[in-house]
Amino acid sequence: MSAPAEPASGRRGERAERAERVFILGAGRAGRGLARALRARGADVRLHGRRPDAGADGVTAGAIPEALGGAGVALIAVQDGQLDGALGELLAARPAAGTVVLHASGSAEPAALDRVRAAGYAAGTFHPLLPLADPARAPALLDGGFVGIEGDYAAVVAAERLAARVGANVIPIPQGQKARYHAAAVFASNFPTVLAGIAERLLRTSGVEAERARAAVLSLMAAAVANLREQPPAAALTGPVVRGDADTVRRHLAVLHSDRGAREVYVALSRAVLEMLEAPGQSRRLDAVAGVLRDT
């Protein structure tokens, strides 16, 4: 497909108006959340999915409208495995000249982006660094949150504009480092939730009522985050490993013997704590803890 020609009658005002229109392809949780956040700040958004969903976020379905209905930015918010197909569908709709194509994946490098660029469109990434599990909460989460961006110059400019529209900060994704960047996002977003689940389960199996266990875990995690706001991670750490309390670590490992998953997580994270503290050999207490973990 050759690069689309700029319409002879195209005027600066028409281009500016089109730039404020966003076409989102993908009506899952991320697509709905982004649509709600952009609309809440006055953007003209069309949300397009696989099937119509009456009354929910104004989702349209079917063939992608010719020229994307006049949108200046196309944002693909589908699962990574569907990105290449979605980009192909987008190209088939012949977006207007100057349309910027963004995708919301923090890890994928879809091969179809080469076709997008060969067709004359700027392309890049607009990845919300947020757990968009509930579309209704997306506007509040994005306001003051972060969005990872990268791509062609025009794509980065468009991504910055969208981020500013929803009140988000931007973090440039270093070239060639998407996998490491996304792994960091998984550690910060997904794994605390996993740890909360493990902690709740351990409290429940110790005899604590479920609702109280959940409240206690949330309180602990909120306090830990509050400490992180004031200090770097190594200084905010507490607990038996930091204290060099090898006996307590040994008792924890003993009681977790029947819960292999929790035990493996405990050992891995305890070793990570040691790596954040003094190097082995500088503290007898830390060496004692390292010895207990090594013998597991």
C-alpha positions in Angstrom: 0.0 0.0 0.0 1.4 3.4 -1.0 1.6 6.3 1.4 -1.8 8.2 1.4 -1.7 11.6 -0.2 -2.6 14.7 1.7 -6.0 16.0 0.5 -5.5 19.1 -1.5 -8.3 20.8 0.5 -6.8 19.9 3.8 -6.7 22.9 6.1 -4.8 23.4 9.3 -8.0 23.7 11.2 -9.3 20.4 9.8 -6.0 18.6 10.8 -6.2 20.1 14.3 -9.8 18.9 14.8 -8.9 15.4 13.5 -6.0 15.2 15.9 -8.4 15.6 18.8 -10.4 12.5 17.6 -9.2 9.1 18.9 -10.2 5.8 17.4 -9.7 2.9 19.9 -9.7 -0.6 18.5 -10.3 -3.1 21.3 -13.1 -2.9 23.8 -11.7 -5.0 26.6 -10.9 -3.6 30.0 -7.9 -1.5 28.8 -9.7 -0.1 25.8 -12.8 0.8 27.8 -10.7 2.3 30.6 -8.7 4.5 28.1 -11.9 5.6 26.4 -13.5 6.6 29.6 -10.4 8.6 30.7 -10.1 10.4 27.4 -13.8 11.2 27.3 -13.8 12.5 30.8 -11.2 15.1 29.7 -13.2 16.1 26.6 -11.6 14.0 23.8 -13.8 12.8 21.0 -13.4 9.0 21.2 -14.8 6.2 19.1 -14.4 2.7 20.8 -14.6 -0.2 18.4 -14.7 -3.9 19.3 -15.5 -7.3 18.0 -19.1 -7.2 18.9 -21.6 -4.5 19.9 -22.3 -4.0 23.6 -25.4 -2.0 23.9 -25.3 0.7 26.5 -21.7 0.0 27.6 -19.2 2.8 26.7 -20.7 3.3 23.3 -18.9 0.4 21.7 -19.3 0.0 17.9 -18.6 -3.2 16.1 -18.3 -4.6 12.6 -16.0 -3.4 9.8 -13.6 -0.6 10.8 -15.0 2.6 9.3 -13.3 4.1 6.3 -10.6 6.6 7.3 -11.3 5.7 11.0 -14.2 8.1 11.0 -11.9 11.0 10.8 -9.8 10.2 13.8 -6.2 11.6 13.9 -5.0 9.0 16.3 -5.7 5.2 16.2 -5.0 3.4 19.5 -4.9 -0.4 19.4 -5.8 -1.9 22.7 -6.0 -5.7 22.0 -4.1 -8.6 23.4 -0.5 -9.0 22.2 -1.3 -12.0 20.1 -4.0 -10.1 18.2 -1.9 -7.0 17.5 -0.7 -8.0 14.0 -4.2 -8.9 12.9 -5.6 -5.7 14.3 -3.0 -3.5 12.6 -3.8 -5.3 9.3 -7.5 -4.5 9.7 -6.6 -0.9 10.5 -4.5 -0.5 7.3 -7.4 -2.0 5.3 -9.6 0.9 6.4 -7.2 3.3 4.8 -6.6 5.9 7.5 -6.3 9.5 6.4 -2.8 11.0 5.7 -1.2 12.1 9.0 -3.0 9.6 11.2 -0.8 8.3 14.0 -1.0 4.7 15.0 -0.3 3.7 18.6 -0.7 0.4 20.4 -1.1 -0.1 24.2 1.2 -3.1 24.6 4.2 -2.6 26.9 6.1 -5.7 25.7 5.1 -6.5 22.1 7.0 -5.4 19.0 4.4 -6.3 16.4 5.8 -7.1 12.9 2.9 -5.4 11.3 4.3 -2.0 12.5 6.7 -2.3 9.6 3.8 -2.3 7.2 2.2 0.6 9.0 5.4 2.7 8.6 5.9 1.6 5.0 2.4 2.9 4.3 3.4 6.3 5.5 2.0 6.4 9.0 3.9 7.2 12.2 3.7 4.4 14.8 4.6 3.9 18.4 3.6 2.8 21.9 1.2 4.2 24.5 1.3 1.8 27.4 -0.5 2.8 30.6 1.7 1.8 33.6 -1.4 0.9 35.5 -3.5 -2.2 36.4 -6.6 -1.3 34.4 -8.7 -4.1 35.9 -11.8 -1.8 36.3 -12.6 0.6 33.4 -14.6 2.8 35.8 -11.4 3.5 37.8 -9.2 4.3 34.8 -9.8 8.1 34.8 -8.7 8.4 38.4 -5.8 6.1 38.0 -4.4 7.7 34.9 -4.7 11.2 36.5 -1.2 11.6 38.0 -0.1 8.1 36.8 2.4 7.1 34.2 2.3 6.0 30.5 5.2 4.4 28.8 5.8 5.8 25.3 8.2 5.2 22.3 8.2 5.2 18.6 8.5 7.6 15.7 8.7 11.3 16.4 5.1 12.1 15.4 3.9 9.1 17.4 5.8 10.2 20.5 4.3 13.7 20.2 0.8 12.2 19.8 1.4 9.9 22.8 2.5 12.8 24.9 -0.6 14.7 23.9 -2.9 11.8 24.9 -1.0 11.4 28.2 -1.4 15.1 29.0 -5.1 14.9 28.1 -5.7 12.3 30.8 -3.4 14.0 33.3 -0.7 11.3 33.1 3.1 11.6 33.2 5.2 9.9 30.5 8.1 7.6 30.8 10.2 7.1 27.6 10.8 3.4 27.0 14.5 3.0 26.2 15.2 1.6 22.7 15.6 -2.2 22.7 14.6 -2.4 26.4 10.9 -3.1 26.1 11.1 -6.6 27.7 13.1 -5.3 30.7 10.7 -2.3 31.0 7.7 -4.5 31.0 9.2 -7.0 33.4 9.6 -4.0 35.8 6.0 -3.2 35.3 4.9 -6.7 36.2 7.0 -6.7 39.4 5.4 -3.4 40.5 1.8 -4.1 39.4 1.1 -7.9 39.3 3.3 -9.4 41.9 2.2 -7.3 44.9 -1.3 -8.6 44.2 0.0 -12.2 44.2 1.8 -11.5 47.5 -1.4 -10.2 49.0 -3.2 -13.4 47.9 -0.5 -15.6 49.5 -0.5 -13.5 52.7 -4.3 -13.7 53.0 -4.3 -17.4 52.5 -1.7 -18.0 55.2 -3.7 -15.9 57.6 -6.9 -17.8 56.8 -5.2 -21.2 57.2 -3.8 -20.0 60.5 -7.4 -19.4 61.7 -8.0 -15.7 61.0 -11.4 -14.9 59.6 -11.3 -14.1 55.9 -12.6 -10.5 56.0 -10.2 -9.6 58.9 -7.3 -11.3 57.1 -7.9 -9.2 54.0 -8.2 -6.0 55.9 -5.0 -6.7 57.8 -3.0 -7.5 54.6 -4.3 -4.4 52.9 -3.3 -2.3 55.9 0.2 -3.8 56.0 0.7 -3.2 52.2 -0.5 0.4 52.5 1.9 1.0 55.3 4.8 -0.5 53.2 3.9 1.8 50.3 3.7 4.8 52.6 7.3 4.0 53.8 8.4 3.7 50.2 7.1 7.2 49.5 9.6 8.5 52.1 12.6 6.2 51.6 14.3 4.2 48.9 13.5 0.5 48.9 16.6 -0.7 50.8 15.9 1.8 53.6 12.2 1.0 53.8 12.7 -2.8 54.3 11.8 -4.3 57.7 11.5 -7.9 58.9 13.6 -10.8 60.0 15.9 -10.9 57.0 16.8 -7.3 57.5 17.4 -7.9 61.2 19.6 -10.9 60.5 17.2 -13.0 62.5 18.1 -16.5 61.2 16.0 -18.3 63.8 12.8 -16.6 62.8 13.6 -17.3 59.1 14.2 -21.0 60.0 10.8 -21.2 61.8 9.0 -19.6 58.8 10.5 -22.1 56.4 9.5 -24.9 58.7 5.9 -23.9 58.9 5.8 -23.3 55.2 7.1 -26.8 54.4 3.6 -28.0 53.5 2.9 -25.0 51.3 5.5 -25.4 48.5 4.4 -22.4 46.5 4.5 -20.0 49.4 7.8 -21.4 50.6 9.5 -20.9 47.2 8.3 -17.3 47.0 9.5 -16.7 50.6 13.0 -18.1 49.8 13.3 -16.2 46.5 12.2 -12.9 48.0 14.3 -13.3 51.1 17.4 -13.8 48.9 16.4 -10.7 47.0 16.3 -8.8 50.3 19.9 -9.9 51.0 21.0 -8.7 47.6 19.5 -5.2 48.5 21.5 -5.1 51.8 25.2 -5.5 52.6 27.3 -7.8 50.5 27.8 -11.3 52.1 30.8 -11.4 54.5 30.1 -7.9 55.8 27.6 -9.0 58.5 27.6 -12.2 60.4 23.9 -11.9 61.0 23.1 -11.6 57.3 25.5 -14.4 56.6 23.6 -16.6 59.0 20.3 -15.9 57.2 22.0 -16.6 53.9 23.1 -19.9 55.3 19.6 -20.9 56.3 18.3 -20.0 52.9 21.1 -21.8 51.1 20.3 -25.0 53.1 16.6 -25.1 52.1 
